[in-house]
Amino acid sequence: MKKHILAITLLILPLLGFTQESKNIDSTSIFILDKMNDIIGDLESVSFNVVTATDKVNAKQDIETHFSKSSVSMVGPDKLVSRTKGDRGSYGIWYDGSFVSYYSFDENNYVTLEAPDNIITMMDSMHVSFDFKFPAADFFYPSFTDDIIDAFDTVQYIGKKMIEGEECFHIMATNNEMHVQIWISNKTGMLPKKLLIINISENNLQIESTFNDWNLNPNIPESVFDFLPPPNARLISILAKS
């Protein structure tokens, strides 16, 4: 996907812009992040699965953890499909370079919207305007390493850890608002294995994503990215966020 595989600021990137008076940036952690970023940036296509656990505060002000599993396939610069199934619902997103379609498997309804002509701009636009959520997109942002450096006071390499039988490089980034831990697999060619985000300023709510089944540069037919409404599916309309 040649550098611009994805661009969306869902988890880490919205916190950019904080002012740091001093920083402690470990060169080993930056080397590892750069290597991962280069490998992802050179991809023409990719598919993977990601399991996510997300903390939410319910009506009783208790913290609930919600789980989901997503399967994602992309071909740069303008093809994406993702399917997500979780305890808060199941949905799919199809993007063919001209239109993006969102389909609810639970409600059998869908919406199709005109979209920008590349994945980066499409995902930014759909998230900002309609709150579409694209699974675990942070790692695919071309300036991921620079954004980490800008956003956090401390970025450190912690050492090697085993995650699901894979040796991983463990990196931690912190500031006054959040702690982020990243595990990058030494088995799959320096690809993400796990991401943990702890929002200190929001009652320590956590988001944890675990990646599996990476397939690099697969041959994905273009028809995969075409959305065809199922029988009796209902076309709906949605309003952009004000």
N, C-alpha and C positions, 0 to 999 in steps of 0.2 A: 504494500500500500504506500510505499515510497514516502515516508515521513508523515504525510497527512492522512493517516488511516482513520483517525477519529479525532474529534475535539468536542468535549463536553465537560462542564465543570460542575459535577454533581456532588462530589463528596469533599475532596480536599480543596479544590480550586476556589470555591466561593469565599474562602477565608483569606485569600490573598489581599494584600494591602495593609495588613497590620504593620505597625512600626516596631522594629527591633533596634534597641540601642547597642546590643552586642550579640555576637554569634559564636557558636562553637561547631564548626563544620568539619567533619572528619573526611579526609581525602579518599580513604578506602571506600567509604560508603558512596561517595560521589562517583568513583570509578565503576563500582558495581551498578549503580543506577544508570549511568551513561551507557554501559555495555548492554544492559537490558533494553534501554530506549533505542539504541542503534539496531538491535536485532529486530525489535518490533517494527521500527520505522522502515526497514528494508523489505518487509513482507509485501507480497502482491495480493495474497488472500490468506485467510485464517478462519479456523473454527475452534470453539472451546466450550466447555461447560463451566458454570460457576454456581456454587451454593452460597446463599446469603442469609445471614441472621441479622435482623434489624430490631433494635429496641424502640418501642413507642410508649408514650404515656397514655393510659386509657382514661375513661370518664371518671373513674374513681381515683385518679392520680397515682395509680400503680403502674410499674414498668412491666410491659409485656414484650416478649421476644417473638417475632414473626419470622417464619422461614420460607424461603423460595428457592427454586432451582431454575436456571435459565440455560438455554442452548443458543449460541450466537454464531452466525456465519457472516463473513464480510469479504467483499472483493473491492479493492480500491480502484478509483476514488469515489464510486457512487452506487454501491450495492450493499445492502444490509438486511438481514432477517434475524429476529430473535423471538424465542418463545419462552415464556415464563409461567411456571406453575407454583403456587404457594398457598398458604393457609388464608391469604387475603384475596385470592382470586387467581384466575389464569387468563393470560392475554398474549397476543402476538403483535409484532410490528414488522411491516414489510416496507422496504424502500428500494425503488428501482431507478433512482436518479432524477425522476420528475415528480413522483408522487409518493407520499408516505401514508400507509394505511394502518390503523389500529383496530384490532378485532378482539372482542371479549368472548372467550370460549364459554363463560358461565351464562352470559346474557344473550348470546348469539346476535350481537349487533356490532356494527363497525362504522368507522368514519374514514374517509379518504380526503387528503389535503394536498394542495400543491406545495411543493417543497423545493428548496435550493438544489443546485446541481452537483453538490458534493457532500460527503458524509459529515465533514466538520461543521459546515454552516447549517446543514439540515438539523443535526442534533442540538446545536446551540439554539436554533430558532424554535424547534418543537418543544424543547424543555422550558425555555423562557416563556413562550406564548401559551402552551397548552399543558405544561407540567408532565410531558411524556418522560418516562424513566427508562434509560438505556443501561442495561446491566454492566456494572463494573467497568465503566469507560475510562476511569482516571488514568490507567497505565498507558493508554494509547494516545494520550495528548502529546504532540511532538515536543513540547518544551517541558515535559514532566519534571526532569531533574532541576532545571532552572526555577521552576515554580516551587518545588520543595525548598530550595535554598532561600528563595524570597519569603516564603510563608512561615518558616520555622526558625526558632532561635538556635536549636541544637539538632544536628543530624549526625548520628553515630552508627558505626558498624559494631554490632554486639558480638558476632561470632557465628559459627555454624550450628544449626539446629536441625533435628529430624522432624519432618512433617509428613505424616502418612507414608513413612518409609522412604522419603526423599530427603537427601541432604540439601539444606537451604542456607543461603546467606541471610542473616537477620539484621535488619536496619531499623533504627528507631528515630523518629523526628518529633520534636516537642516544641510547644510554645505555651503561653498562658491560657489559651483557649482549648487546646486539644493535644492529645498524644496519638501518634500514628506509628504502627509497627508494620513492616513489610518483610515478607519472606520470599526470596527469589531462588528458584530451584537450580541446583547445580547439575541436575539430571536432564532437564529438558532444554538445555542450551540457554540458560539465564533468562527464563521466563517467570512471570509471577506465579507464586503458589498460594500465598495468603496475604490478605490485607485486613488489618484491624484498626479501626478508628474509634477513639474514646473522646467524646465531647465533654470536656471538663466543665465548661460553662453551662451545660444543659444536663445537670444531674448525672454526669458520667454515662450518658446514653452511649451505646456501642453499636457499631456496624461491623460485621465480620464477613468477609468474602473469601471462599476457597476455590481455587481454579483446578480443573482437571481436564484430561482428554484433549490437550492441545494438538491441533493438526495444522502444520505450517505449509502454506502454498498449495492447498488442495485444489483440484479442478472442480469448481462448483458451477453447475449449469445456470445460465441466466434465468431460466424459468423458475428457479427456486425463489427468486426475489419478486416474482409477480404475484399479487394478491388476487385470489378469486373467491368472492364471497360464497360461503356454504349455502346450501338450499335453505330458503326461508329466513336467511339472515336479514336483519332490519338495519337499514341505513339511517344513521342519526346525524345530528349536527351538534357542534360544540362551539362555544364562544372562547375567544382568546382571553387570557387573564388581563385584567385592567392594570 
